[in-house]
Amino acid sequence: MPLLGAHLSAAGGPSRAVAAAIRLGCRSLQIFLRPPGRWAAGPLSEEEADRFASLVAQAGLGGAAFAHAPYLLNLASADESLRTRSITALVEELQRAGRLGLAGVVLHPGSAGTGDREAAARRCRTALGEAIRRAGAGAARVLLEGTAGGGGHLGSTPAGLAALVPEGHSVGVCLDTAHLWGAGYDLTGAGWKRVASELEEHFGRPAPDLVHANDTNVPFGSRRDRHAPPGEGLLGEAFYRRLLGEPALAGTPVVVEIPPGEDNRLIAVALERLRGWSGGGRRPRRREDADSPRRGGGGTESSRRESRRRRTRSPV
């Protein structure tokens, strides 16, 4: 079965996110290494890096922990100043993720805005190659994330992502189920088979390196990007049961990106739901988690009300 986990807050240091992942029984993890809407990154001490590595090993998250790059980066921009700043920030992210032993840094490819998309793709490809070269040995791998395609965003298909890979470099793939739906892949039908076929054609394998298991309430093919908890959008339970049962996704990290709720309560509900749908049942909980919501009908009524109030936009 896939390795189920979540995007968790790293406020106060990335080791705090791993501690939360352990409490939630996560088998995969995604974090920000800096606030997603800021250019500046805080310091990362050797002590914190060692603590993070120790907890990752304790949690069995080796090879299944990722960072997500800040939203501000746009390697495809026609604005040379923004593109240069984006390259520099990405180099920092890749090096910092390498220090932490992360499996990769998830990157939105960038937007052409209202400009020429082919020219934007060339700029992105060149900038990405420069960032990878500058990051050097020991840096983490880039995972290009597929987009919904709105606002001139590049990479809404596996073919579009493949066109952004710089020659001579290895780049991974992250696919988001909400983005795929917005981009025109009917996941309630044969859309995932189409995705797997296109991944095989353009990347030589039928599964991505990472899946973002987000539901959505945006209209099909709308090119919009909005997240909802799994099973609380238009994709629904039946799709996630099929997805989690895909043989090609066995051992693939799958994370949810939703508002966490107080003390990560909404994430706990989503993970229990996905575990039930995958046939994995409930993972053992620690004593301090005895009051966590139990699976069944999507959690307690209060947690469902909280979810409805807060699911308008995901953290990534």
ROKOLFI-894211 format. One record per residue (C-alpha): residue number from 1; residue in three letters; chain; y negated, x negated, z. Coordinates in nm, 3 decimals, always signed. Layout:
// ROKOLFI-894211
NODE_seq_type_mol_yy_xx_zz
NODE_NUM_ALA_A_Y_X_Z $
...
END
This chain:
// ROKOLFI-894211
NODE_seq_type_mol_yy_xx_zz
NODE_1_MET_A_+0.000_+0.000_+0.000 $
NODE_2_PRO_A_-0.364_-0.112_-0.036 $
NODE_3_LEU_A_-0.541_-0.297_+0.244 $
NODE_4_LEU_A_-0.772_-0.030_+0.388 $
NODE_5_GLY_A_-1.101_-0.129_+0.549 $
NODE_6_ALA_A_-1.474_-0.072_+0.549 $
NODE_7_HIS_A_-1.819_-0.214_+0.503 $
NODE_8_LEU_A_-1.937_-0.284_+0.859 $
NODE_9_SER_A_-2.264_-0.398_+1.011 $
NODE_10_ALA_A_-2.305_-0.770_+1.073 $
NODE_11_ALA_A_-2.623_-0.725_+1.277 $
NODE_12_GLY_A_-2.622_-0.987_+1.552 $
NODE_13_GLY_A_-2.385_-1.212_+1.358 $
NODE_14_PRO_A_-2.092_-1.165_+1.117 $
NODE_15_SER_A_-1.840_-1.209_+1.399 $
NODE_16_ARG_A_-1.953_-0.873_+1.539 $
NODE_17_ALA_A_-1.838_-0.705_+1.219 $
NODE_18_VAL_A_-1.493_-0.861_+1.254 $
NODE_19_ALA_A_-1.471_-0.745_+1.616 $
NODE_20_ALA_A_-1.551_-0.391_+1.498 $
NODE_21_ALA_A_-1.293_-0.423_+1.218 $
NODE_22_ILE_A_-1.028_-0.514_+1.476 $
NODE_23_ARG_A_-1.114_-0.207_+1.685 $
NODE_24_LEU_A_-1.092_+0.013_+1.376 $
NODE_25_GLY_A_-0.761_-0.136_+1.261 $
NODE_26_CYS_A_-0.912_-0.257_+0.932 $
NODE_27_ARG_A_-0.704_-0.464_+0.696 $
NODE_28_SER_A_-1.004_-0.552_+0.478 $
NODE_29_LEU_A_-1.375_-0.598_+0.545 $
NODE_30_GLN_A_-1.709_-0.616_+0.368 $
NODE_31_ILE_A_-2.041_-0.726_+0.522 $
NODE_32_PHE_A_-2.396_-0.823_+0.435 $
NODE_33_LEU_A_-2.490_-1.183_+0.508 $
NODE_34_ARG_A_-2.859_-1.090_+0.518 $
NODE_35_PRO_A_-3.045_-0.756_+0.531 $
NODE_36_PRO_A_-2.979_-0.599_+0.189 $
NODE_37_GLY_A_-3.343_-0.528_+0.119 $
NODE_38_ARG_A_-3.480_-0.869_+0.219 $
NODE_39_TRP_A_-3.491_-1.206_+0.048 $
NODE_40_ALA_A_-3.486_-1.414_+0.365 $
NODE_41_ALA_A_-3.157_-1.496_+0.539 $
NODE_42_GLY_A_-3.132_-1.577_+0.907 $
NODE_43_PRO_A_-2.965_-1.893_+1.036 $
NODE_44_LEU_A_-2.586_-1.924_+1.053 $
NODE_45_SER_A_-2.479_-2.164_+1.325 $
NODE_46_GLU_A_-2.157_-2.362_+1.318 $
NODE_47_GLU_A_-2.059_-2.185_+1.640 $
NODE_48_GLU_A_-2.096_-1.842_+1.478 $
NODE_49_ALA_A_-1.912_-1.955_+1.164 $
NODE_50_ASP_A_-1.623_-2.083_+1.379 $
NODE_51_ARG_A_-1.617_-1.762_+1.584 $
NODE_52_PHE_A_-1.606_-1.559_+1.263 $
NODE_53_ALA_A_-1.319_-1.765_+1.121 $
NODE_54_SER_A_-1.122_-1.735_+1.445 $
NODE_55_LEU_A_-1.159_-1.357_+1.456 $
NODE_56_VAL_A_-1.072_-1.321_+1.086 $
NODE_57_ALA_A_-0.749_-1.511_+1.150 $
NODE_58_GLN_A_-0.679_-1.300_+1.461 $
NODE_59_ALA_A_-0.733_-0.980_+1.262 $
NODE_60_GLY_A_-0.520_-1.094_+0.966 $
NODE_61_LEU_A_-0.817_-1.049_+0.733 $
NODE_62_GLY_A_-0.783_-1.380_+0.553 $
NODE_63_GLY_A_-0.828_-1.325_+0.179 $
NODE_64_ALA_A_-0.949_-0.968_+0.235 $
NODE_65_ALA_A_-1.300_-1.023_+0.377 $
NODE_66_PHE_A_-1.599_-1.009_+0.142 $
NODE_67_ALA_A_-1.977_-1.020_+0.142 $
NODE_68_HIS_A_-2.203_-0.792_-0.060 $
NODE_69_ALA_A_-2.509_-0.956_-0.215 $
NODE_70_PRO_A_-2.855_-0.808_-0.142 $
NODE_71_TYR_A_-2.982_-0.523_-0.359 $
NODE_72_LEU_A_-3.294_-0.715_-0.460 $
NODE_73_LEU_A_-3.110_-0.954_-0.690 $
NODE_74_ASN_A_-3.148_-0.893_-1.063 $
NODE_75_LEU_A_-3.000_-1.169_-1.278 $
NODE_76_ALA_A_-3.070_-0.963_-1.590 $
NODE_77_SER_A_-3.444_-0.923_-1.533 $
NODE_78_ALA_A_-3.690_-1.018_-1.806 $
NODE_79_ASP_A_-3.922_-1.131_-1.524 $
NODE_80_GLU_A_-3.850_-1.505_-1.502 $
NODE_81_SER_A_-3.985_-1.529_-1.148 $
NODE_82_LEU_A_-3.755_-1.250_-1.023 $
NODE_83_ARG_A_-3.460_-1.394_-1.211 $
NODE_84_THR_A_-3.517_-1.742_-1.066 $
NODE_85_ARG_A_-3.552_-1.602_-0.715 $
NODE_86_SER_A_-3.232_-1.402_-0.765 $
NODE_87_ILE_A_-3.040_-1.713_-0.873 $
NODE_88_THR_A_-3.156_-1.904_-0.567 $
NODE_89_ALA_A_-3.059_-1.621_-0.332 $
NODE_90_LEU_A_-2.717_-1.586_-0.496 $
NODE_91_VAL_A_-2.654_-1.961_-0.458 $
NODE_92_GLU_A_-2.730_-1.926_-0.087 $
NODE_93_GLU_A_-2.498_-1.626_-0.057 $
NODE_94_LEU_A_-2.210_-1.802_-0.232 $
NODE_95_GLN_A_-2.248_-2.114_-0.018 $
NODE_96_ARG_A_-2.276_-1.919_+0.306 $
NODE_97_ALA_A_-1.975_-1.703_+0.215 $
NODE_98_GLY_A_-1.784_-2.023_+0.140 $
NODE_99_ARG_A_-1.867_-2.157_+0.488 $
NODE_100_LEU_A_-1.725_-1.838_+0.636 $
NODE_101_GLY_A_-1.411_-1.851_+0.421 $
NODE_102_LEU_A_-1.482_-1.518_+0.253 $
NODE_103_ALA_A_-1.279_-1.412_-0.050 $
NODE_104_GLY_A_-1.585_-1.335_-0.258 $
NODE_105_VAL_A_-1.940_-1.205_-0.289 $
NODE_106_VAL_A_-1.980_-0.865_-0.454 $
NODE_107_LEU_A_-2.275_-0.862_-0.694 $
NODE_108_HIS_A_-2.446_-0.580_-0.883 $
NODE_109_PRO_A_-2.496_-0.733_-1.230 $
NODE_110_GLY_A_-2.859_-0.628_-1.262 $
NODE_111_SER_A_-3.072_-0.400_-1.475 $
NODE_112_ALA_A_-3.235_-0.423_-1.815 $
NODE_113_GLY_A_-3.487_-0.162_-1.706 $
NODE_114_THR_A_-3.628_-0.008_-2.022 $
NODE_115_GLY_A_-3.571_-0.329_-2.219 $
NODE_116_ASP_A_-3.301_-0.440_-2.460 $
NODE_117_ARG_A_-2.960_-0.429_-2.290 $
NODE_118_GLU_A_-2.802_-0.702_-2.505 $
NODE_119_ALA_A_-3.083_-0.943_-2.421 $
NODE_120_ALA_A_-3.048_-0.849_-2.054 $
NODE_121_ALA_A_-2.674_-0.917_-2.069 $
NODE_122_ARG_A_-2.740_-1.264_-2.213 $
NODE_123_ARG_A_-2.989_-1.338_-1.935 $
NODE_124_CYS_A_-2.742_-1.219_-1.672 $
NODE_125_ARG_A_-2.458_-1.428_-1.814 $
NODE_126_THR_A_-2.672_-1.742_-1.828 $
NODE_127_ALA_A_-2.816_-1.689_-1.479 $
NODE_128_LEU_A_-2.474_-1.621_-1.329 $
NODE_129_GLY_A_-2.335_-1.941_-1.478 $
NODE_130_GLU_A_-2.629_-2.137_-1.336 $
NODE_131_ALA_A_-2.580_-1.986_-0.988 $
NODE_132_ILE_A_-2.209_-2.068_-0.986 $
NODE_133_ARG_A_-2.274_-2.427_-1.095 $
NODE_134_ARG_A_-2.547_-2.478_-0.836 $
NODE_135_ALA_A_-2.337_-2.326_-0.555 $
NODE_136_GLY_A_-2.085_-2.606_-0.609 $
NODE_137_ALA_A_-1.743_-2.678_-0.464 $
NODE_138_GLY_A_-1.647_-2.477_-0.161 $
NODE_139_ALA_A_-1.859_-2.177_-0.258 $
NODE_140_ALA_A_-1.710_-1.830_-0.261 $
NODE_141_ARG_A_-1.619_-1.650_-0.582 $
NODE_142_VAL_A_-1.844_-1.391_-0.747 $
NODE_143_LEU_A_-1.706_-1.038_-0.786 $
NODE_144_LEU_A_-1.906_-0.838_-1.041 $
NODE_145_GLU_A_-1.927_-0.473_-0.936 $
NODE_146_GLY_A_-1.913_-0.196_-1.193 $
NODE_147_THR_A_-2.215_+0.034_-1.188 $
NODE_148_ALA_A_-2.278_+0.401_-1.269 $
NODE_149_GLY_A_-2.501_+0.283_-1.554 $
NODE_150_GLY_A_-2.827_+0.458_-1.466 $
NODE_151_GLY_A_-3.168_+0.292_-1.470 $
NODE_152_GLY_A_-3.065_+0.037_-1.728 $
NODE_153_HIS_A_-2.796_-0.110_-1.499 $
NODE_154_LEU_A_-2.542_-0.325_-1.679 $
NODE_155_GLY_A_-2.165_-0.332_-1.635 $
NODE_156_SER_A_-2.060_+0.033_-1.617 $
NODE_157_THR_A_-1.726_-0.042_-1.789 $
NODE_158_PRO_A_-1.471_-0.326_-1.767 $
NODE_159_ALA_A_-1.579_-0.431_-2.115 $
NODE_160_GLY_A_-1.940_-0.439_-2.002 $
NODE_161_LEU_A_-1.849_-0.652_-1.700 $
NODE_162_ALA_A_-1.641_-0.891_-1.911 $
NODE_163_ALA_A_-1.942_-0.945_-2.138 $
NODE_164_LEU_A_-2.135_-1.081_-1.838 $
NODE_165_VAL_A_-1.883_-1.349_-1.742 $
NODE_166_PRO_A_-2.018_-1.697_-1.822 $
NODE_167_GLU_A_-1.790_-1.913_-2.033 $
NODE_168_GLY_A_-1.576_-2.152_-1.835 $
NODE_169_HIS_A_-1.612_-1.969_-1.502 $
NODE_170_SER_A_-1.375_-1.747_-1.307 $
NODE_171_VAL_A_-1.535_-1.422_-1.195 $
NODE_172_GLY_A_-1.367_-1.136_-1.010 $
NODE_173_VAL_A_-1.408_-0.759_-1.042 $
NODE_174_CYS_A_-1.500_-0.489_-0.792 $
NODE_175_LEU_A_-1.479_-0.123_-0.892 $
NODE_176_ASP_A_-1.634_+0.169_-0.706 $
NODE_177_THR_A_-1.473_+0.511_-0.752 $
NODE_178_ALA_A_-1.809_+0.688_-0.715 $
NODE_179_HIS_A_-1.966_+0.463_-0.979 $
NODE_180_LEU_A_-1.675_+0.516_-1.217 $
NODE_181_TRP_A_-1.716_+0.894_-1.190 $
NODE_182_GLY_A_-2.090_+0.866_-1.256 $
NODE_183_ALA_A_-2.021_+0.633_-1.550 $
NODE_184_GLY_A_-1.795_+0.890_-1.720 $
NODE_185_TYR_A_-1.442_+0.811_-1.602 $
NODE_186_ASP_A_-1.275_+1.140_-1.509 $
NODE_187_LEU_A_-1.083_+1.024_-1.205 $
NODE_188_THR_A_-0.961_+1.376_-1.135 $
NODE_189_GLY_A_-0.770_+1.349_-1.462 $
NODE_190_ALA_A_-0.651_+1.039_-1.646 $
NODE_191_GLY_A_-0.962_+0.833_-1.568 $
NODE_192_TRP_A_-0.791_+0.573_-1.350 $
NODE_193_LYS_A_-0.526_+0.508_-1.616 $
NODE_194_ARG_A_-0.810_+0.445_-1.859 $
NODE_195_VAL_A_-0.970_+0.206_-1.610 $
NODE_196_ALA_A_-0.642_+0.016_-1.562 $
NODE_197_SER_A_-0.591_-0.009_-1.938 $
NODE_198_GLU_A_-0.943_-0.146_-1.991 $
NODE_199_LEU_A_-0.902_-0.396_-1.707 $
NODE_200_GLU_A_-0.580_-0.517_-1.866 $
NODE_201_GLU_A_-0.751_-0.553_-2.202 $
NODE_202_HIS_A_-1.061_-0.737_-2.081 $
NODE_203_PHE_A_-0.943_-0.919_-1.766 $
NODE_204_GLY_A_-0.570_-0.949_-1.821 $
NODE_205_ARG_A_-0.464_-0.739_-1.518 $
NODE_206_PRO_A_-0.447_-0.368_-1.432 $
NODE_207_ALA_A_-0.624_-0.384_-1.094 $
NODE_208_PRO_A_-0.958_-0.515_-0.966 $
NODE_209_ASP_A_-0.995_-0.769_-0.687 $
NODE_210_LEU_A_-1.162_-0.509_-0.464 $
NODE_211_VAL_A_-1.199_-0.130_-0.467 $
NODE_212_HIS_A_-1.484_+0.065_-0.309 $
NODE_213_ALA_A_-1.321_+0.398_-0.220 $
NODE_214_ASN_A_-1.627_+0.620_-0.219 $
NODE_215_ASP_A_-1.632_+0.989_-0.305 $
NODE_216_THR_A_-1.942_+1.144_-0.461 $
NODE_217_ASN_A_-2.113_+1.475_-0.528 $
NODE_218_VAL_A_-2.309_+1.369_-0.837 $
NODE_219_PRO_A_-2.224_+1.546_-1.166 $
NODE_220_PHE_A_-1.956_+1.382_-1.379 $
NODE_221_GLY_A_-2.104_+1.127_-1.620 $
NODE_222_SER_A_-2.452_+1.165_-1.468 $
NODE_223_ARG_A_-2.505_+0.784_-1.438 $
NODE_224_ARG_A_-2.612_+0.842_-1.077 $
NODE_225_ASP_A_-2.495_+0.646_-0.774 $
NODE_226_ARG_A_-2.445_+0.845_-0.452 $
NODE_227_HIS_A_-2.162_+0.801_-0.202 $
NODE_228_ALA_A_-1.974_+1.051_+0.015 $
NODE_229_PRO_A_-1.678_+1.000_+0.250 $
NODE_230_PRO_A_-1.338_+1.014_+0.075 $
NODE_231_GLY_A_-1.229_+1.375_+0.035 $
NODE_232_GLU_A_-1.578_+1.517_+0.089 $
NODE_233_GLY_A_-1.697_+1.501_-0.270 $
NODE_234_LEU_A_-1.591_+1.598_-0.620 $
NODE_235_LEU_A_-1.309_+1.341_-0.639 $
NODE_236_GLY_A_-1.120_+1.496_-0.350 $
NODE_237_GLU_A_-0.795_+1.439_-0.164 $
NODE_238_ALA_A_-0.562_+1.465_-0.464 $
NODE_239_PHE_A_-0.734_+1.175_-0.641 $
NODE_240_TYR_A_-0.724_+0.947_-0.338 $
NODE_241_ARG_A_-0.357_+1.021_-0.279 $
NODE_242_ARG_A_-0.284_+0.915_-0.638 $
NODE_243_LEU_A_-0.508_+0.609_-0.614 $
NODE_244_LEU_A_-0.355_+0.484_-0.289 $
NODE_245_GLY_A_-0.009_+0.528_-0.437 $
NODE_246_GLU_A_-0.083_+0.317_-0.748 $
NODE_247_PRO_A_+0.175_+0.033_-0.755 $
NODE_248_ALA_A_-0.080_-0.204_-0.912 $
NODE_249_LEU_A_-0.306_-0.162_-0.607 $
NODE_250_ALA_A_-0.043_-0.269_-0.354 $
NODE_251_GLY_A_-0.206_-0.540_-0.143 $
NODE_252_THR_A_-0.551_-0.482_-0.297 $
NODE_253_PRO_A_-0.842_-0.461_-0.050 $
NODE_254_VAL_A_-0.994_-0.111_-0.047 $
NODE_255_VAL_A_-1.311_-0.049_+0.155 $
NODE_256_VAL_A_-1.524_+0.257_+0.223 $
NODE_257_GLU_A_-1.902_+0.232_+0.204 $
NODE_258_ILE_A_-2.043_+0.526_+0.398 $
NODE_259_PRO_A_-2.294_+0.581_+0.680 $
NODE_260_PRO_A_-2.101_+0.466_+0.988 $
NODE_261_GLY_A_-2.207_+0.725_+1.243 $
NODE_262_GLU_A_-2.248_+0.645_+1.610 $
NODE_263_ASP_A_-2.016_+0.358_+1.709 $
NODE_264_ASN_A_-1.860_+0.369_+1.357 $
NODE_265_ARG_A_-1.719_+0.716_+1.426 $
NODE_266_LEU_A_-1.747_+0.841_+1.067 $
NODE_267_ILE_A_-1.579_+0.527_+0.937 $
NODE_268_ALA_A_-1.293_+0.582_+1.185 $
NODE_269_VAL_A_-1.249_+0.936_+1.050 $
NODE_270_ALA_A_-1.249_+0.816_+0.688 $
NODE_271_LEU_A_-0.996_+0.541_+0.754 $
NODE_272_GLU_A_-0.756_+0.770_+0.941 $
NODE_273_ARG_A_-0.781_+1.016_+0.654 $
NODE_274_LEU_A_-0.704_+0.749_+0.393 $
NODE_275_ARG_A_-0.415_+0.612_+0.599 $
NODE_276_GLY_A_-0.264_+0.957_+0.617 $
NODE_277_TRP_A_-0.301_+1.007_+0.243 $
NODE_278_SER_A_-0.146_+0.668_+0.172 $
NODE_279_GLY_A_+0.158_+0.751_+0.383 $
NODE_280_GLY_A_+0.071_+0.475_+0.626 $
NODE_281_GLY_A_+0.017_+0.706_+0.923 $
NODE_282_ARG_A_-0.204_+0.619_+1.216 $
NODE_283_ARG_A_-0.240_+0.253_+1.310 $
NODE_284_PRO_A_-0.202_+0.173_+1.683 $
NODE_285_ARG_A_-0.531_+0.204_+1.868 $
NODE_286_ARG_A_-0.662_-0.005_+2.150 $
NODE_287_ARG_A_-0.738_+0.146_+2.489 $
NODE_288_GLU_A_-1.114_+0.138_+2.421 $
NODE_289_ASP_A_-1.058_+0.351_+2.111 $
NODE_290_ALA_A_-0.871_+0.628_+2.289 $
NODE_291_ASP_A_-1.156_+0.869_+2.223 $
NODE_292_SER_A_-1.162_+0.795_+1.848 $
NODE_293_PRO_A_-1.130_+1.105_+1.628 $
NODE_294_ARG_A_-0.775_+1.199_+1.533 $
NODE_295_ARG_A_-0.664_+1.272_+1.180 $
NODE_296_GLY_A_-0.639_+1.632_+1.078 $
NODE_297_GLY_A_-0.887_+1.837_+0.879 $
NODE_298_GLY_A_-1.123_+1.540_+0.850 $
NODE_299_GLY_A_-1.188_+1.487_+1.222 $
NODE_300_THR_A_-1.353_+1.706_+1.484 $
NODE_301_GLU_A_-1.603_+1.976_+1.393 $
NODE_302_SER_A_-1.884_+1.768_+1.543 $
NODE_303_SER_A_-1.787_+1.464_+1.335 $
NODE_304_ARG_A_-1.773_+1.678_+1.020 $
NODE_305_ARG_A_-2.121_+1.811_+1.091 $
NODE_306_GLU_A_-2.247_+1.457_+1.146 $
NODE_307_SER_A_-2.084_+1.346_+0.823 $
NODE_308_ARG_A_-2.250_+1.626_+0.626 $
NODE_309_ARG_A_-2.589_+1.534_+0.770 $
NODE_310_ARG_A_-2.562_+1.162_+0.696 $
NODE_311_ARG_A_-2.366_+1.124_+0.373 $
NODE_312_THR_A_-2.661_+1.134_+0.134 $
NODE_313_ARG_A_-2.657_+0.761_+0.070 $
NODE_314_SER_A_-2.413_+0.480_+0.136 $
NODE_315_PRO_A_-2.501_+0.146_+0.301 $
NODE_316_VAL_A_-2.434_-0.042_-0.022 $
END
